[in-house]
Amino acid sequence: MNATITKILYVDDDDGLVRLANKTFSRMGCEVLHAPDHDTGLAKLGEGGISVIILDHYLQGTTGLAFLQAMRERAIEVPVVYVTGSSEATVAIEALKAGAEDYVIKTVGEDFWALLISAVKQALDNAELRAAKRQAEQEIIEAKERAEILLAEVNHRVANSLALVAALIRMQASSSADTAVKAALSETQARISAIAGMHRSLYTSDDVRIVEMNRYLSTLVSELADSLEKGRRKSRIVSRLDRVDLSSDRAVSVGMIVTELLTNAIKYAYPQESDGEIRVTLEKHDNDTATLAVEDDGIGFTEADTSSGTGLGSRIVASMAKTVGTGINYIQRERGTRAEVQISLN
């Protein structure tokens, strides 16, 4: 038995039995405290330092079951070895249901003390294991909290670094006289900003493992509109976004898809002399699927149309769409373009 575990509270109105218990357990380095009744036992428990309780069923005016009930009401978690008479097995079962660690049938022989010593040792060992388990669980919780704080800080720093890179590229684009270079740099800046936005969403989220797509895409769409519509007639961009949670890598893919599709819609959907509405929607159908769509009422586009640029944006969309679902689909409409991606949520 652990030498630091010394105090045993024996709750029993039989003084002679308690004296024998004191003699028996003192040889093991334990101190036995006597409580002859219910109230005295609770008072000694309140003083603290008790490692295990030996509780007799019959007490003055009450029973050990009432004592167990009082312990439960006070949230006292000291292990209890319940002692009953030889014909009271049903009482022992009730005691175990009420929270006793073990029970011993009271007899007039050495077997009783051997069984009681064994039960006390087992109760102490189990209590030590539970304490170690609680400590380990607490350490795991604290380690997880530290990891989440660190991850949030990493996401914060990454978001700031990417925002700086995007700003440098934007400055480079504004200083270039070549229209093609300016356009390519602006698109690159938009892609970097999409990734930065995802990291920003992570460090502002309550759970750094997931990205709330409605918040992320709402900010992304607003920033893209402000960045790309400079010098153009402003389109009316409408967002309808359900709450969908995705892991960071899948959130980046969705962000890149929206960036490319919205960039194309702002640039090509409506001729320079006109404007119109562009709709970005994220609709959650069930726990398994959601639909992301970007649509307009402009001049229209299909997969068969020849890209006016390098085609990099189309390749990015096709690749990213396959990582989050079944790929990109262009839906035939009477007016305009609808591009949609079925997202798997599992």
BELUR-V343322 format. One record per backbone hydrogen bond with DSSP energy under -0.5 kcal/mol. CO is the residue of the C=O (numbers start at 1). NH is the residue of the N-H. If there is no record, write none. Layout:
((CO & NH) (CO & NH))
This chain:
((2 & 5) (4 & 6) (6 & 8) (6 & 31) (7 & 51) (7 & 52) (8 & 10) (8 & 33) (9 & 11) (9 & 54) (10 & 12) (10 & 35) (11 & 56) (13 & 15) (14 & 18) (15 & 19) (16 & 20) (17 & 21) (18 & 22) (19 & 23) (20 & 24) (21 & 25) (22 & 26) (23 & 27) (25 & 28) (25 & 30) (26 & 29) (30 & 32) (31 & 8) (31 & 33) (33 & 10) (35 & 12) (36 & 60) (37 & 41) (38 & 42) (39 & 43) (40 & 44) (41 & 45) (42 & 46) (43 & 47) (44 & 47) (44 & 48) (45 & 48) (51 & 79) (52 & 9) (53 & 55) (53 & 81) (54 & 11) (54 & 56) (55 & 83) (57 & 59) (57 & 64) (58 & 13) (59 & 61) (59 & 62) (62 & 59) (63 & 66) (63 & 67) (64 & 68) (65 & 69) (66 & 70) (67 & 71) (68 & 72) (69 & 73) (70 & 74) (71 & 76) (72 & 75) (75 & 77) (79 & 53) (80 & 82) (80 & 101) (80 & 102) (81 & 55) (82 & 104) (83 & 57) (84 & 106) (85 & 88) (88 & 92) (89 & 93) (90 & 94) (91 & 95) (92 & 96) (93 & 97) (94 & 98) (95 & 99) (95 & 100) (96 & 99) (102 & 82) (104 & 84) (107 & 109) (109 & 112) (109 & 113) (110 & 114) (111 & 115) (112 & 116) (113 & 117) (114 & 118) (115 & 119) (116 & 120) (117 & 121) (118 & 122) (119 & 123) (120 & 124) (121 & 125) (122 & 126) (123 & 127) (124 & 128) (125 & 129) (126 & 130) (127 & 131) (128 & 132) (129 & 133) (130 & 134) (131 & 135) (132 & 136) (133 & 137) (134 & 138) (135 & 139) (136 & 140) (137 & 141) (138 & 142) (139 & 143) (140 & 144) (141 & 145) (142 & 146) (143 & 147) (144 & 148) (145 & 149) (146 & 150) (147 & 151) (148 & 152) (149 & 153) (150 & 154) (151 & 155) (152 & 156) (153 & 157) (154 & 158) (155 & 159) (156 & 160) (157 & 161) (158 & 162) (159 & 163) (160 & 164) (161 & 165) (162 & 166) (163 & 167) (164 & 168) (165 & 169) (166 & 170) (167 & 171) (168 & 172) (169 & 173) (170 & 174) (171 & 175) (172 & 176) (173 & 176) (177 & 179) (178 & 182) (179 & 183) (180 & 184) (181 & 185) (182 & 186) (183 & 187) (184 & 188) (185 & 189) (186 & 190) (187 & 191) (188 & 192) (189 & 193) (190 & 194) (191 & 195) (192 & 196) (193 & 197) (194 & 198) (195 & 199) (196 & 200) (197 & 201) (198 & 202) (199 & 203) (200 & 204) (202 & 205) (207 & 210) (209 & 248) (211 & 213) (211 & 246) (212 & 216) (213 & 217) (214 & 218) (215 & 219) (216 & 220) (217 & 221) (218 & 222) (219 & 223) (220 & 224) (221 & 225) (222 & 226) (223 & 227) (224 & 228) (225 & 229) (229 & 232) (235 & 237) (236 & 238) (236 & 278) (238 & 280) (240 & 242) (240 & 282) (242 & 244) (244 & 213) (246 & 211) (247 & 251) (248 & 252) (249 & 253) (250 & 254) (251 & 255) (252 & 256) (253 & 257) (254 & 258) (255 & 259) (256 & 260) (257 & 261) (258 & 262) (259 & 263) (260 & 264) (261 & 265) (262 & 266) (263 & 267) (264 & 268) (264 & 269) (265 & 269) (265 & 270) (269 & 299) (271 & 274) (276 & 236) (277 & 297) (278 & 238) (279 & 281) (279 & 295) (280 & 240) (281 & 293) (282 & 242) (282 & 284) (283 & 285) (283 & 291) (288 & 345) (288 & 346) (289 & 285) (289 & 286) (290 & 292) (290 & 343) (291 & 283) (292 & 341) (293 & 281) (294 & 339) (295 & 279) (298 & 336) (302 & 305) (311 & 315) (312 & 316) (313 & 317) (314 & 318) (315 & 319) (316 & 320) (317 & 321) (318 & 322) (319 & 323) (320 & 323) (320 & 324) (321 & 325) (321 & 327) (324 & 344) (327 & 342) (329 & 331) (329 & 340) (331 & 338) (337 & 296) (338 & 331) (339 & 294) (340 & 329) (341 & 292) (341 & 343) (342 & 326) (343 & 290))
